[in-house]
Amino acid sequence: MIKSRQILLVLVFFCFLKSGFSQVGINTITPLSMLDINGNLSVKVVSLNGNGTGNGGSSVFITDGIYISIIPTATDDKFQLPNPTTVPGRMYIIRNIQNSITAQLTTPSGLLFPKNSTVGTSQIFMYEGNLRTVTVFSDGSNWTYIN
């Protein structure tokens, strides 16, 4: 009985040891990273319509997708990112596909920081010529964006 417990303990130990150093390769037999993809990657694409309430109205929540086409229907329609503390490491690519209507990107917590800056804001405005497309990353406290 004791011998079988010792064997079981050793097997469990090796299972945990193996999973702690696992690397997954897709289309490669020698992955060099935790996830190593040798080929193309597709991500979920979502379109979100504004609610037509503009700056003073309620937000449209971003809850799904990676590449998000936002479609404001009134000037400064709000589109709200998730709380960065609940989605550390998450990334979104967001594009305002309207040519003449400004969209407002907001966060319920933390701030939005442009890359290489220590000054953040609670919202950014996306329009032709200025932040038409942004990529945002959660660091677990705030969002960092690049365009």
FIPA-85378 format. One line per 5 residues: number of its first residue (from 1); their letters; for each residue x, z negated, y negated of N, C-alpha, C, CB. Coordinates in steps of 0.02 Angstrom, whole numbers. Glycine has a CB too. Layout:
<sites>
NUM = A = X,Z,Y,X,Z,Y,X,Z,Y,X,Z,Y | ...;
</sites>
This chain:
<sites>
1 = MIKSR = 41,0,59,0,0,0,43,0,-63,-47,-60,0 | 95,-41,-65,139,-44,-123,177,21,-129,189,-103,-117 | 198,50,-75,236,113,-77,193,169,-106,260,131,-7 | 129,172,-87,86,225,-114,73,215,-188,19,225,-76 | 71,153,-212,64,140,-284,126,162,-321,50,65,-298;
6 = QILLV = 184,150,-293,246,171,-325,250,247,-329,307,142,-286 | 231,280,-276,232,353,-276,183,380,-328,214,381,-205 | 123,351,-331,74,371,-380,100,360,-451,8,332,-370 | 132,305,-463,160,289,-529,214,340,-548,190,218,-529 | 257,358,-501,309,408,-514,278,476,-529,357,412,-454;
11 = LVFFC = 227,495,-492,193,560,-504,160,561,-573,140,573,-449 | 127,507,-591,95,503,-657,149,508,-711,55,437,-665 | 204,474,-703,259,476,-751,284,548,-761,316,431,-729 | 295,584,-706,319,653,-711,268,699,-742,339,679,-643 | 204,687,-730,152,727,-761,153,719,-837,82,709,-733;
16 = FLKSG = 159,656,-860,162,644,-932,227,671,-961,156,570,-946 | 281,664,-926,345,690,-950,342,766,-957,402,670,-902 | 314,800,-909,309,873,-911,265,895,-969,282,900,-845 | 207,862,-979,162,883,-1032,191,869,-1101,94,848,-1025 | 235,821,-1108,266,806,-1172,314,859,-1194,301,740,-1168;
21 = FSQVG = 340,900,-1149,388,952,-1166,363,1022,-1149,452,939,-1130 | 297,1030,-1143,269,1094,-1123,271,1143,-1181,198,1085,-1099 | 282,1205,-1163,277,1260,-1210,234,1314,-1178,348,1289,-1229 | 192,1345,-1218,147,1396,-1193,168,1463,-1221,72,1380,-1212 | 176,1511,-1178,193,1578,-1199,137,1627,-1182,259,1600,-1167;
26 = INTIT = 120,1669,-1230,71,1722,-1218,109,1788,-1222,12,1719,-1270 | 111,1822,-1167,148,1885,-1161,223,1875,-1165,125,1934,-1215 | 246,1815,-1146,318,1801,-1142,329,1750,-1087,346,1776,-1211 | 383,1757,-1050,396,1708,-996,445,1654,-1019,424,1744,-935 | 473,1662,-1080,519,1612,-1106,497,1591,-1176,591,1639,-1107;
31 = PLSML = 443,1551,-1182,421,1530,-1248,474,1486,-1282,354,1492,-1244 | 484,1499,-1346,534,1462,-1385,502,1411,-1431,576,1510,-1425 | 436,1408,-1434,400,1360,-1475,343,1331,-1434,373,1394,-1540 | 309,1281,-1462,252,1251,-1429,201,1305,-1409,219,1197,-1474 | 188,1352,-1455,147,1411,-1441,186,1471,-1464,77,1407,-1476;
36 = DINGN = 202,1515,-1419,242,1574,-1433,202,1636,-1413,311,1572,-1395 | 181,1675,-1463,139,1734,-1451,181,1796,-1462,77,1734,-1497 | 187,1836,-1411,222,1900,-1416,167,1954,-1416,274,1911,-1357 | 143,1969,-1475,88,2017,-1482,48,2002,-1545,42,2015,-1420 | -12,2028,-1547,-55,2019,-1605,-96,1956,-1599,-102,2080,-1613;
41 = LSVKV = -117,1930,-1655,-159,1871,-1658,-221,1888,-1699,-121,1810,-1688 | -279,1873,-1674,-341,1882,-1712,-370,1813,-1728,-393,1925,-1672 | -399,1807,-1788,-430,1744,-1808,-502,1758,-1827,-391,1712,-1868 | -542,1705,-1827,-613,1712,-1841,-624,1730,-1914,-650,1647,-1824 | -665,1781,-1926,-682,1805,-1993,-754,1785,-2008,-672,1882,-1999;
46 = VSLNG = -765,1755,-2066,-831,1732,-2087,-844,1755,-2158,-837,1654,-2081 | -907,1773,-2173,-929,1787,-2241,-976,1733,-2263,-963,1857,-2246 | -965,1707,-2324,-1008,1655,-2352,-1038,1679,-2418,-969,1589,-2362 | -1104,1678,-2422,-1138,1697,-2484,-1144,1636,-2529,-1208,1726,-2470 | -1135,1647,-2594,-1147,1593,-2642,-1221,1576,-2643,-1123,1614,-2712;
51 = NGTGN = -1237,1520,-2673,-1307,1499,-2676,-1340,1516,-2742,-1313,1425,-2663 | -1304,1550,-2788,-1333,1573,-2850,-1344,1519,-2902,-1396,1607,-2836 | -1316,1460,-2892,-1328,1406,-2939,-1272,1398,-2990,-1337,1341,-2902 | -1216,1433,-2980,-1162,1432,-3029,-1127,1365,-3033,-1188,1449,-3095 | -1093,1354,-3089,-1050,1296,-3098,-1088,1229,-3094,-1015,1300,-3164;
56 = GGSSV = -1149,1227,-3118,-1186,1165,-3119,-1222,1150,-3054,-1235,1166,-3174 | -1220,1195,-3007,-1258,1187,-2945,-1220,1156,-2888,-1285,1253,-2924 | -1251,1159,-2831,-1221,1131,-2771,-1171,1179,-2739,-1275,1112,-2720 | -1130,1153,-2695,-1077,1192,-2663,-1100,1223,-2598,-1016,1149,-2652 | -1070,1279,-2581,-1075,1308,-2514,-1016,1280,-2475,-1077,1388,-2515;
61 = FITDG = -1029,1248,-2419,-975,1215,-2381,-940,1264,-2335,-1004,1157,-2341 | -874,1261,-2334,-833,1300,-2289,-823,1257,-2226,-764,1321,-2321 | -853,1278,-2171,-850,1238,-2110,-824,1276,-2050,-918,1210,-2094 | -815,1341,-2056,-798,1382,-1998,-756,1441,-2020,-862,1405,-1962 | -717,1467,-1974,-678,1527,-1987,-608,1512,-2011,-713,1569,-2038;
66 = IYISI = -568,1564,-2013,-499,1561,-2039,-494,1608,-2098,-448,1579,-1984 | -516,1671,-2089,-518,1719,-2144,-589,1718,-2171,-496,1792,-2122 | -597,1697,-2233,-664,1688,-2260,-674,1732,-2321,-676,1614,-2278 | -723,1776,-2318,-743,1817,-2375,-798,1780,-2411,-766,1889,-2353 | -785,1759,-2473,-838,1725,-2510,-870,1775,-2557,-810,1665,-2550;
71 = IPTAT = -936,1768,-2565,-975,1816,-2604,-1017,1776,-2655,-1021,1860,-2558 | -988,1761,-2713,-1027,1725,-2763,-1084,1769,-2789,-982,1701,-2821 | -1142,1739,-2802,-1199,1777,-2828,-1215,1757,-2900,-1260,1767,-2784 | -1183,1705,-2924,-1187,1684,-2994,-1117,1663,-3016,-1239,1625,-3003 | -1103,1670,-3081,-1037,1653,-3107,-1020,1581,-3089,-1034,1663,-3183;
76 = DDKFQ = -961,1572,-3061,-933,1507,-3042,-972,1473,-2986,-932,1462,-3102 | -1004,1512,-2941,-1033,1482,-2881,-978,1441,-2847,-1062,1536,-2833 | -995,1381,-2823,-946,1336,-2793,-943,1346,-2717,-963,1263,-2809 | -882,1347,-2692,-868,1348,-2620,-822,1289,-2606,-836,1417,-2596 | -844,1244,-2561,-807,1182,-2551,-770,1180,-2485,-854,1123,-2556;
81 = LPNPT = -705,1166,-2489,-663,1155,-2430,-682,1089,-2397,-588,1156,-2449 | -665,1080,-2333,-676,1015,-2302,-629,962,-2334,-664,1019,-2226 | -644,900,-2321,-600,846,-2343,-533,854,-2308,-632,776,-2326 | -477,858,-2345,-412,872,-2314,-389,816,-2267,-360,881,-2367 | -416,756,-2275,-396,701,-2230,-425,710,-2160,-417,634,-2260;
86 = TVPGR = -479,748,-2154,-511,758,-2089,-485,819,-2052,-586,764,-2097 | -446,861,-2086,-421,923,-2055,-347,934,-2070,-462,982,-2079 | -303,886,-2056,-232,896,-2072,-204,955,-2033,-191,832,-2056 | -165,996,-2068,-134,1054,-2036,-178,1116,-2036,-116,1037,-1967 | -240,1111,-2057,-285,1170,-2056,-266,1218,-2112,-358,1148,-2064;
91 = MYIIR = -279,1282,-2098,-265,1336,-2145,-326,1381,-2151,-202,1376,-2123 | -340,1404,-2212,-392,1453,-2225,-363,1508,-2269,-454,1421,-2258 | -384,1569,-2258,-370,1625,-2303,-438,1642,-2334,-337,1687,-2265 | -443,1635,-2400,-507,1643,-2434,-501,1698,-2486,-529,1576,-2468 | -549,1744,-2485,-549,1801,-2531,-617,1808,-2565,-531,1867,-2494;
96 = NIQNS = -616,1810,-2631,-676,1826,-2670,-684,1902,-2668,-671,1798,-2744 | -735,1925,-2634,-742,1998,-2626,-785,2029,-2681,-772,2014,-2559 | -810,1989,-2728,-847,2015,-2784,-798,2038,-2838,-897,1962,-2812 | -811,2095,-2867,-766,2122,-2918,-777,2091,-2987,-774,2196,-2923 | -837,2068,-3001,-851,2046,-3069,-879,1976,-3075,-899,2093,-3101;
101 = ITAQL = -883,1939,-3020,-911,1871,-3023,-857,1821,-3001,-974,1866,-2978 | -847,1770,-3042,-798,1718,-3028,-825,1669,-2976,-778,1681,-3092 | -783,1648,-2931,-800,1596,-2882,-758,1534,-2897,-790,1620,-2809 | -785,1476,-2883,-750,1413,-2892,-736,1383,-2823,-790,1363,-2938 | -673,1368,-2809,-654,1336,-2746,-640,1262,-2761,-591,1370,-2714;
106 = TTPSG = -674,1217,-2725,-669,1146,-2739,-649,1108,-2676,-735,1118,-2767 | -633,1044,-2686,-618,999,-2630,-653,933,-2643,-541,989,-2621 | -682,901,-2591,-718,838,-2602,-671,778,-2609,-765,826,-2546 | -608,787,-2590,-560,733,-2591,-491,762,-2602,-563,691,-2525 | -447,725,-2632,-381,750,-2645,-383,804,-2699,-350,778,-2582;
111 = LLFPK = -330,843,-2703,-324,895,-2754,-301,960,-2722,-276,874,-2809 | -304,1013,-2761,-277,1078,-2743,-213,1088,-2783,-330,1136,-2757 | -157,1096,-2747,-92,1104,-2780,-67,1175,-2770,-41,1053,-2753 | -47,1210,-2825,-13,1273,-2815,55,1260,-2783,-6,1311,-2881 | 78,1307,-2744,144,1298,-2711,197,1285,-2765,163,1359,-2667;
116 = NSTVG = 245,1245,-2749,301,1228,-2794,279,1190,-2856,338,1290,-2814 | 222,1155,-2854,199,1118,-2912,180,1047,-2893,139,1154,-2945 | 189,1002,-2940,168,933,-2929,105,916,-2967,224,885,-2948 | 75,967,-2999,14,958,-3038,-44,989,-3000,21,989,-3109 | -93,948,-2981,-150,972,-2944,-213,972,-2985,-160,931,-2882;
121 = TSQIF = -265,1002,-2958,-330,1006,-2991,-384,999,-2938,-338,1073,-3030 | -444,982,-2959,-499,974,-2911,-535,1039,-2897,-548,922,-2937 | -521,1092,-2936,-551,1157,-2923,-506,1212,-2949,-621,1162,-2955 | -513,1271,-2919,-479,1330,-2945,-532,1385,-2950,-420,1352,-2898 | -520,1431,-2996,-567,1486,-3007,-536,1550,-2980,-584,1493,-3082;
126 = MYEGN = -575,1586,-2941,-551,1646,-2908,-588,1707,-2937,-562,1642,-2830 | -550,1753,-2966,-579,1813,-2994,-527,1868,-2997,-609,1799,-3063 | -550,1928,-3015,-506,1986,-3018,-445,1972,-3061,-544,2048,-3045 | -386,1981,-3034,-324,1971,-3071,-297,1900,-3069,-335,1991,-3142 | -337,1853,-3045,-314,1783,-3043,-339,1751,-2979,-338,1743,-3105;
131 = LRTVT = -296,1742,-2931,-315,1708,-2869,-373,1742,-2833,-332,1636,-2884 | -372,1806,-2830,-425,1842,-2794,-425,1822,-2720,-416,1919,-2800 | -365,1814,-2692,-358,1789,-2624,-310,1730,-2625,-331,1846,-2576 | -330,1675,-2592,-286,1617,-2586,-282,1596,-2513,-311,1559,-2631 | -225,1569,-2495,-217,1537,-2430,-206,1463,-2444,-156,1568,-2388;
136 = VFSDG = -246,1421,-2411,-242,1349,-2423,-222,1314,-2358,-309,1321,-2449 | -182,1261,-2366,-158,1221,-2310,-172,1148,-2324,-81,1233,-2298 | -199,1112,-2276,-209,1040,-2283,-147,1002,-2259,-271,1016,-2243 | -123,956,-2301,-67,913,-2280,-92,845,-2257,-17,905,-2337 | -158,838,-2250,-188,775,-2230,-210,732,-2287,-141,738,-2187;
141 = SNWTY = -190,750,-2349,-211,714,-2409,-238,761,-2462,-153,674,-2437 | -207,820,-2468,-224,869,-2519,-221,938,-2488,-175,864,-2580 | -238,988,-2530,-231,1058,-2510,-176,1090,-2552,-300,1096,-2520 | -135,1130,-2521,-85,1171,-2556,-109,1243,-2551,-12,1162,-2526 | -105,1279,-2607,-127,1350,-2604,-73,1396,-2629,-190,1359,-2644;
146 = IN = -74,1456,-2599,-30,1510,-2621,-73,1572,-2629,28,1523,-2569 | -51,1617,-2672,-88,1679,-2680,-42,1738,-2678,-128,1680,-2745;
</sites>
